[in-house]
Amino acid sequence: MNTIEIPKYQQPKKENIPITVMPLKKGSSKAVVSKNISEMVHSGHPQKQAIAAAMRSAGKKRNRKRDPRDVKFY
């Protein structure tokens, strides 16, 4: 039987990139939540993820519009 040799490629070296942790500010005021969202967006996070993280740290839920078709009759 003939065997085929597969060349082995070297794995790329991993660079030592320092990880910076950006703590979110404590508080539930509009100013604090806005500042947290702004900092996260500027550091490269998607806007929806930044909003979710800021609202969660503030202990709030994101306001969502209700679908008028979703009506429950009791």
C-alpha positions as CSV (number, residue, x, y, z in Angstrom):
1,M,0.0,0.0,0.0
2,N,1.1,3.5,-0.7
3,T,1.1,5.9,2.1
4,I,0.6,9.6,1.8
5,E,2.6,11.9,4.0
6,I,0.7,15.0,5.2
7,P,3.0,17.9,6.0
8,K,2.7,19.2,9.6
9,Y,2.3,23.0,9.9
10,Q,3.4,24.9,12.9
11,Q,0.7,26.4,15.0
12,P,0.8,30.2,15.2
13,K,2.3,31.5,18.4
14,K,-0.2,33.1,20.9
15,E,0.6,36.6,21.8
16,N,0.4,37.7,25.4
17,I,-2.2,40.4,25.2
18,P,-3.1,41.9,28.5
19,I,-6.8,41.7,29.3
20,T,-8.3,44.8,30.7
21,V,-11.4,44.5,32.8
22,M,-13.6,47.5,32.8
23,P,-15.8,47.5,35.9
24,L,-19.2,49.1,35.5
25,K,-20.2,51.9,37.9
26,K,-22.6,51.1,40.7
27,G,-26.0,52.8,40.7
28,S,-29.3,52.8,39.0
29,S,-29.7,56.4,37.9
30,K,-30.0,57.4,34.2
31,A,-26.6,59.1,34.3
32,V,-24.8,56.0,35.6
33,V,-26.5,53.6,33.2
34,S,-25.8,56.0,30.3
35,K,-22.1,56.3,31.3
36,N,-21.8,52.5,31.5
37,I,-23.4,52.0,28.1
38,S,-21.1,54.7,26.6
39,E,-18.0,53.1,28.1
40,M,-18.8,49.6,26.8
41,V,-19.7,50.8,23.3
42,H,-16.4,52.8,23.1
43,S,-14.4,49.7,24.3
44,G,-15.8,47.7,21.4
45,H,-18.9,45.9,22.6
46,P,-22.1,45.8,20.5
47,Q,-24.7,48.3,21.6
48,K,-27.3,45.8,22.5
49,Q,-24.9,43.9,24.7
50,A,-23.8,47.1,26.3
51,I,-27.4,48.1,27.1
52,A,-28.1,44.6,28.6
53,A,-25.0,44.6,30.8
54,A,-25.6,48.2,32.0
55,M,-29.3,47.5,32.8
56,R,-28.5,44.3,34.6
57,S,-25.9,45.9,36.8
58,A,-28.4,48.6,37.6
59,G,-31.0,46.0,38.5
60,K,-33.5,47.2,35.8
61,K,-35.3,45.5,32.9
62,R,-35.1,47.0,29.4
63,N,-38.4,48.6,28.4
64,R,-40.0,46.8,25.4
65,K,-43.0,47.8,23.4
66,R,-46.0,45.4,23.8
67,D,-47.4,43.9,20.8
68,P,-51.1,45.1,20.5
69,R,-52.0,41.7,19.0
70,D,-50.8,39.9,22.2
71,V,-54.0,40.5,24.3
72,K,-55.1,38.1,26.9
73,F,-58.8,37.9,27.8
74,Y,-59.7,36.7,31.3
